[in-house]
């Protein structure tokens, strides 16, 4: 059986350059691994209070496009609204998080 394809994401050795004034300290370096195949399955990983808050925040932000401030920045509310409605956050598998208590087969 072939091993699952894992990808590593992180900062380059020594950290990012800050305006030519040196680098971040080594303790600020990070790296994490994620399984792309697992992430693309879109298993439910958002549930409970997390889901309700995402939907409410998304609707509040979207309402700013039509009511209130009339700003296009309110369209960013599509992101939490979609993650709440689909019960899937693409960043949760990256960090190994899961707030959904539902059984997954």
Secondary structure, 3 states (H helix, E strand, C coil): CCCCCEEEEECCCCCCECCCCCECCHHHCCEEEEEHHHHHCCCCCCCCHHHHHHHHHHHHHHHHHHCCCCCHHHHHHHHHHHHHHHCCCCCHHHHCCCCCCCCCC
